[in-house]
Amino acid sequence: MTREELLKGCSAYHGHERRDSVYVVARHWIEQFWESTDDIVDGLIVLLLSWNANFYRFSAADFSMLPEAIEKSRPLLEGLRKRTIVDFKPDDDQEQITEIFDFFMIGTKTQKGYSPVGAAKALHLLVPDFFPIWDDRIAKHYGCYWYHAGAASTKYLKFMAIAKADLDRLLDSLSPSADSREASFELFCLPCPVASRWKSPLKIIDEYNYAKHTKGWI
């Protein structure tokens, strides 16, 4: 992934994708009502039923465990919301991320099983600068696909390490002399109408991945 490819993916994403308003509204909602678990659940469900619609289409969603997943994870999530993916340390973070990811696989399941995709999308919405988004095709491209749900958290940790390495490399090539991480993020996200609202690099990276690996628009 080069900077030029990233921008091409962002442009293609916004030229084709018409559901990004769901992301914007859900993210604003969760930020506004972060202290209320019930409101967080509402924001997550709105996003999941839109962005993960294929998974929920043929099996009824069971979100009854989602409040518990949020409450059990809240202390860890609070700490992670102060960090970004560039702070990710696989050895140090493995245990807590595995725990959180497994909670959210239970919280986003259907009657037929678990959704590693839904878990990652929920976690991204809760901690958008730390947790990247994936889907089946994106995971396969990066060699991170799970073949049973029990392996998903390990594969997701690998995917996070790849996302961190890509972002580190792109930031260094774009603004090696930037005076702060915030300034680097702002410059990195400037071309994206959504990522630039929050200075959120993982959003524009997901747009590239989705446009290229999920949809084949570029």
C-alpha positions as CSV (number, residue, x, y, z in Angstrom):
1,M,0.0,0.0,0.0
2,T,1.4,3.4,-1.1
3,R,0.1,6.8,-0.3
4,E,-1.2,7.1,-3.9
5,E,-3.0,3.8,-3.6
6,L,-4.5,4.8,-0.3
7,L,-6.0,8.0,-1.8
8,K,-7.2,6.1,-4.8
9,G,-9.0,3.7,-2.5
10,C,-10.5,6.5,-0.5
11,S,-11.8,8.2,-3.6
12,A,-13.3,5.0,-4.9
13,Y,-14.9,4.3,-1.6
14,H,-16.7,7.6,-1.4
15,G,-17.7,7.4,-5.0
16,H,-19.4,4.0,-4.5
17,E,-20.3,3.5,-0.9
18,R,-23.6,5.1,0.3
19,R,-23.8,3.8,3.8
20,D,-21.1,5.9,5.5
21,S,-23.7,8.2,7.1
22,V,-24.5,5.2,9.3
23,Y,-20.9,5.2,10.5
24,V,-20.8,8.9,11.1
25,V,-24.1,8.9,13.1
26,A,-23.2,5.8,15.1
27,R,-19.8,7.2,16.0
28,H,-21.2,10.6,17.1
29,W,-23.9,8.8,19.1
30,I,-21.5,6.6,21.0
31,E,-19.2,9.6,21.7
32,Q,-22.1,11.6,23.1
33,F,-23.5,8.8,25.2
34,W,-20.4,7.0,26.2
35,E,-21.4,6.7,29.8
36,S,-24.7,4.9,29.0
37,T,-24.3,1.2,28.1
38,D,-27.8,1.1,26.6
39,D,-27.1,3.9,24.3
40,I,-23.8,2.4,23.2
41,V,-25.7,-0.8,22.4
42,D,-28.1,1.2,20.2
43,G,-25.3,2.8,18.3
44,L,-23.5,-0.5,17.7
45,I,-26.6,-2.3,16.5
46,V,-27.4,0.4,14.0
47,L,-24.0,0.0,12.5
48,L,-23.9,-3.8,12.6
49,L,-27.3,-4.3,11.0
50,S,-26.1,-2.0,8.1
51,W,-22.4,-2.8,7.7
52,N,-22.6,-6.5,8.6
53,A,-26.0,-7.1,7.1
54,N,-25.1,-10.2,5.2
55,F,-24.2,-12.0,8.4
56,Y,-27.5,-11.1,10.1
57,R,-29.7,-11.6,7.0
58,F,-30.2,-15.4,7.3
59,S,-30.0,-15.8,11.1
60,A,-31.6,-13.6,13.7
61,A,-29.2,-11.4,15.6
62,D,-28.9,-12.1,19.3
63,F,-27.6,-8.9,20.9
64,S,-28.7,-10.0,24.4
65,M,-25.1,-10.4,25.6
66,L,-23.9,-7.1,24.0
67,P,-24.5,-5.0,27.2
68,E,-22.5,-7.5,29.3
69,A,-19.7,-7.5,26.7
70,I,-19.5,-3.7,27.1
71,E,-19.7,-3.7,30.8
72,K,-17.1,-6.4,31.3
73,S,-14.8,-4.6,28.8
74,R,-15.4,-1.1,29.9
75,P,-12.3,-0.6,32.1
76,L,-10.0,-1.9,29.4
77,L,-11.8,0.1,26.7
78,E,-11.5,3.2,28.7
79,G,-7.7,2.7,28.8
80,L,-7.5,1.9,25.1
81,R,-9.5,5.0,24.1
82,K,-6.4,7.0,25.2
83,R,-4.2,5.1,22.8
84,T,-3.9,4.6,19.0
85,I,-2.8,1.7,16.8
86,V,0.7,3.1,16.7
87,D,0.9,2.4,20.4
88,F,0.0,-1.3,19.9
89,K,2.4,-3.7,21.5
90,P,1.5,-7.3,20.5
91,D,3.3,-9.0,23.5
92,D,1.9,-6.6,26.1
93,D,-1.6,-6.2,24.6
94,Q,-2.3,-9.8,23.6
95,E,-4.1,-10.9,26.7
96,Q,-6.5,-8.0,27.1
97,I,-7.3,-7.8,23.4
98,T,-8.0,-11.5,23.2
99,E,-10.4,-11.1,26.2
100,I,-12.2,-8.1,24.7
101,F,-12.4,-9.7,21.2
102,D,-14.0,-12.9,22.6
103,F,-16.5,-10.9,24.7
104,F,-17.6,-9.1,21.5
105,M,-17.8,-12.2,19.4
106,I,-20.4,-13.4,22.0
107,G,-22.1,-10.0,22.1
108,T,-22.5,-9.8,18.3
109,K,-23.5,-13.5,17.6
110,T,-26.5,-14.9,15.9
111,Q,-28.4,-18.1,16.5
112,K,-26.0,-19.8,14.1
113,G,-22.7,-18.7,15.4
114,Y,-20.1,-16.0,16.0
115,S,-19.0,-13.1,13.8
116,P,-15.3,-12.1,14.0
117,V,-16.2,-9.4,11.5
118,G,-19.0,-8.0,13.7
119,A,-16.7,-8.1,16.7
120,A,-14.0,-6.0,15.0
121,K,-16.5,-3.5,13.7
122,A,-18.0,-3.1,17.1
123,L,-14.6,-2.6,18.7
124,H,-13.6,-0.1,16.1
125,L,-16.6,2.0,16.8
126,L,-15.9,1.9,20.5
127,V,-12.1,2.6,20.2
128,P,-11.8,3.9,16.6
129,D,-8.1,4.8,16.7
130,F,-6.9,1.5,18.1
131,F,-9.0,-1.3,16.6
132,P,-8.9,-1.7,12.8
133,I,-11.9,-3.0,10.7
134,W,-11.7,-6.2,8.7
135,D,-14.0,-8.5,6.8
136,D,-13.6,-12.0,5.4
137,R,-11.9,-10.9,2.1
138,I,-9.7,-8.3,3.8
139,A,-8.5,-10.9,6.4
140,K,-7.8,-13.4,3.6
141,H,-5.7,-10.9,1.7
142,Y,-3.5,-10.2,4.7
143,G,-3.1,-13.9,5.6
144,C,-5.3,-13.4,8.7
145,Y,-8.4,-15.4,7.9
146,W,-9.8,-17.6,10.7
147,Y,-11.2,-21.0,9.8
148,H,-13.0,-21.4,13.1
149,A,-14.1,-18.7,15.5
150,G,-11.8,-19.9,18.2
151,A,-8.8,-18.8,16.1
152,A,-10.2,-15.4,15.3
153,S,-8.7,-13.4,18.1
154,T,-5.2,-14.6,17.3
155,K,-5.7,-13.7,13.7
156,Y,-7.0,-10.3,14.6
157,L,-3.9,-9.6,16.7
158,K,-1.9,-10.4,13.6
159,F,-4.1,-8.1,11.5
160,M,-3.5,-5.3,14.1
161,A,0.2,-5.7,13.8
162,I,0.0,-5.4,10.0
163,A,-2.2,-2.3,10.3
164,K,0.3,-0.7,12.7
165,A,3.3,-1.5,10.5
166,D,1.5,-0.1,7.4
167,L,0.5,3.1,9.2
168,D,3.9,3.6,10.8
169,R,5.5,3.3,7.3
170,L,3.0,5.6,5.6
171,L,3.2,8.3,8.4
172,D,7.0,8.2,8.2
173,S,6.9,8.7,4.4
174,L,4.3,11.5,4.6
175,S,5.5,13.6,7.5
176,P,8.7,12.4,9.1
177,S,9.3,15.8,10.7
178,A,5.8,16.4,12.0
179,D,6.0,18.0,15.4
180,S,3.3,15.7,17.0
181,R,1.3,12.6,16.3
182,E,-1.9,14.6,16.2
183,A,-0.4,16.8,13.4
184,S,0.7,13.6,11.5
185,F,-2.8,12.1,11.8
186,E,-4.4,15.3,10.7
187,L,-2.2,15.5,7.6
188,F,-2.7,11.8,6.9
189,C,-6.5,12.0,7.0
190,L,-6.9,15.4,5.3
191,P,-8.1,14.0,1.9
192,C,-10.9,11.8,3.5
193,P,-14.2,13.5,4.3
194,V,-14.9,11.2,7.2
195,A,-11.5,10.2,8.6
196,S,-10.6,13.9,8.7
197,R,-13.5,14.7,11.1
198,W,-11.7,12.7,13.8
199,K,-8.1,12.6,12.5
200,S,-8.7,8.8,12.4
201,P,-6.2,7.0,10.2
202,L,-7.7,3.6,10.6
203,K,-10.9,4.8,8.9
204,I,-9.1,5.8,5.7
205,I,-7.1,2.6,5.7
206,D,-10.3,0.6,6.0
207,E,-11.8,2.5,3.1
208,Y,-8.7,1.5,1.0
209,N,-9.0,-2.1,2.1
210,Y,-12.7,-2.3,1.4
211,A,-12.5,-0.6,-2.0
212,K,-9.6,-2.8,-3.1
213,H,-10.0,-6.2,-1.4
214,T,-13.7,-6.4,-0.7
215,K,-15.2,-4.7,-3.7
216,G,-12.5,-4.6,-6.3
217,W,-13.2,-0.9,-7.2
218,I,-9.5,-0.2,-7.7
